Amino acid sequence: MTHKLLFLFGGIFFITLVLSYYKETYTNQDIIQILDISYVKAFLLKDTDHYVKNMSSADLYARHANNHKDYLKRISEDVTTIPLDKQSILMNSISQANDFFNNYSDSYIKLGEMNLIPWKLAFTKGYYENGLPHTRMDIIFLPQSILNESNYSITKTLIHEKVHLHQRKYKMRYQQKLQEENYKIIGKRINDYRIRSNPDVDEYIYYHPNNFIMIETYSTLTPKNIQDTQIVDIDVKYEHPYEEIAYQVAEKYSV
């Protein structure tokens, strides 16, 4: 009887190990989507998150758009994909990012949590948001030109942007932790027309524990582009707590 029980428990343990292996393999490697051009175009035109709808006149001027409708049309036409011979570059960087996240945790991110978030990637020619990598809902947007950068640089960008996906998914956790760390909400970004719109951050303006307001504003109401800005500190990471955290996590990646 004892031998039968040992055999039974041994079998259960083996099956559990096998299932755990396949679950981890699927989580870390197989949830990767390079989104179809038509899907991304429809996503942008729909503007479900109201990112474009909430842009100020300075935002539109910086993006060389006449109005919200014009910008939606322009960005939908900017969508592209990547050639097959470049996909291996992307996959290699994703693999490196997955390896990093497999062993990463902090007060905001639980161990193994990042690799439960799928990679959904969209590519543009470079007009949309001036080619700056960013996220919208559960999608990471990248300029096609990023594949000309080093593997190290691409991987750091992917890590940074995936942290933004995590921030969106666990918004309440971040707000609670930020409050515990003495970041103070002092207003809403939408109420200040000078602030450059950024899809990677939440709706609030924060006061940093080191006593400064975390905002990035346009240098003028007629900015040359979306990088024609001024920031409260010399370091761009202080635009918002989400950016500060994403930069800090990505900086911990090393080859």
N, C-alpha and C positions, 0 to 999 in steps of 0.2 A: 504493500500500500504506500509506504514511504517513498519507494522508488518511483511509483506512478505519479505521486504528487510532485516529486522533484522534476520528473520528466515534463509534467504539465506546466509547472511554473517556468521551467527552462524554455519551453516552447513559446510561452507567452512573452517572456523577456526578449527572445530572439525576434519575434514578430514586431514587438515594440521598437527594437533597434532598427529593423529594416524600414518600418514606417517613418520613424524619426529621420532616417537618412534621406529617404525620398522626399519627405516634406521639406527638409532643409535645402536639398538640391533644387527643388522646384522654387522655393522661396527666393533663393539667392541668384539663380541663373536664368530661369525660364520666364519670369514675368517681365519681359522686355518688349515694348511695342514701339516701333517707329511708325507713327500715325500717318495714315493715307492723306494725301493732299486735299481731297474733297471733304474729308471729315474735319480737318483743321480749318478749312475755309468756312464751313458751316458753323463750326464752334465759334470762330471769331465774329462772324456776322451776327450770330445770335446774342452775343455779349451777355450771357446769363448772369455773370457776376457783376455786371454793370460797371466794369472797369472803365470802358470808354465813355459810357453815359455820364459818369461822374467827373470827367475831366473838365478842368477850367479852361477859360479862353487862352491863358498863357500856356497851358499844356498843349492845346491844339496848335498854337502858333509855333511852339518849339518843335512840333512834329510836322510842320509845313502842311497842315490840313486846314481846309476852309471851315469845316464844321465837323460835328461828330459823325454824321453820315459819310462824309468824304473820307474821314480817317478809317472808318470801318471798311470802306471799299478798297482803299489803298493797301491796308494790311492784309486783307483777304487775297489780294493779287500778289503779295510778297511771299506767300507760302510756297515752299519747295520741298524737295526730299534730298537724300544723299545717295550717290552712286554706290553700287554694290562693292566696288573696290575700296571704298572708304569705310564701309560698315565694320570691317575688322578692327579699325582704329578705335571706333566708338565702343565696340564690344570689349576690347582690351581695357579701356578706361573704366567701363562699367564694372568689369571684373575686379579691378583694383579698388574701386570705391566700395564694392560689396565686401571685399576682404577687410577693408578698413572698418566698415560698420559692424562686421561680425564681432569685433573685439572692442567696440566703442560704447561707452555709457557715460553719462554725467547726470547732474541734478534734473535736467529736462528730458533726457533721452535714456530709456531703459535698454539694457543689453539685448541685442537681437531685434529690437523694435523697428529699426530703420529698414531692415531687409524684408519686412512685412508689407512695405509700401512699394507697389509696382513701379517700374520705370516706364513712363509714357512720355515719349519724346516727339516734339514737332520742330521742324526746321524752316528757317526763313532766309531770304536772300540778303537781308541786312537793313532794310528800311524800317521795318516794324521795331519800335522802341529803340531805334538807332543801333540795332544789332546787339543790344545788351541782353545777356542771358537772364531769364526770369521765369516765374511760374504763374499759371492761371489755373485755378481750381486744382485738378490733380495732374496737370500737364507741365512738363519742363520745356520751355521754348529756347532754342539755341540758333545762332546764326550758322549758316553752312560753313562759313570761314573758320569756325572754331576747330575744324578737323585739320587745319594747317598748323595748329599749335602743337607743342610737345605733349606727350602722354601725361606727364606730370601736371601740366597746366589744365588739360582737359579734365583729368580726374579731380583736381581741386575744385573746378567749376561745378562738376556734377555733385560733389559732396556738398558744396555750398547750397546749390539749388534744391537738393533733396532735403536738406535741413528745413528749407522753407516749406516744403510739402508737409513735413512733420509738424511744423508750427501751425499750419492751417488745420491739420487733422486733430491736433491736441491743443487747440486754442485756449481752453479753460485752464489746462495745466500750466501753460506758459504765463497766463495772466496772474494766476495764483503765485507762481514762483517769482515772477517779477515784483509783485507786491511784497513778498517776503524779503526780497533783496533791496527793497527801498526805492524801486522805480515808481514814480508817481504819474498817474494820468492827469493831465492838466487841460485837456480839450480834445476836440475832434479835428482830424486833418482836413476834412471836407469844408470846414468853416474858415479856413485860411487859404485864399486863392493864390498866395505866393508859393505854397508848398508844391513841389514836383510830385506828381502822382507816381506811385510805386506799387505794382501788384503783389509784391512779396511781403508787404507789411500789413498790420491790422489798421483799424480806422482811427487809432488814437495818437495823440501827441504825448510824449513822455518827458518827464524831468529826470535826468540821470542822478544816481546817488552822489556823483562828484560835483553836483550843483551846476548843471547847464541843461538847456532845452535841447532835445534831440530832434532836429529838423534839418531838411535840405531845401532851400528855397531858390527860386529863379533869381538871377542877378538883375533882371529887368522884366517888365511885363511883355517885352517882345524878344524873348530869348532866341539865340541863333539855332540852338538845338537842345535836346533834353539834358545835355551835359553842361550847358551854360548856367551853372548854379553856384551858390555859395553855401557853405555848411558851417554850423556853429563851431566845429572843431576842425583841425587840419586833416583828420582822418575820416574818410568816407564812411567807415563802419559805424560812426556815431549818428548816422541819419535816423536810426530807429533801433530799439533793443533787438528786434528780429535780425537786423543786419549785423549788429555787433556779435550776436551769438553765432550766426552762420559763418562769419569770418573767423571767429575763434575756433570753431570746430574744424573748418577746412585747414587752418594753419597747423593743426596737429597731425595732418597727413604728411608723411615723408616716404621717400622711395626706399 
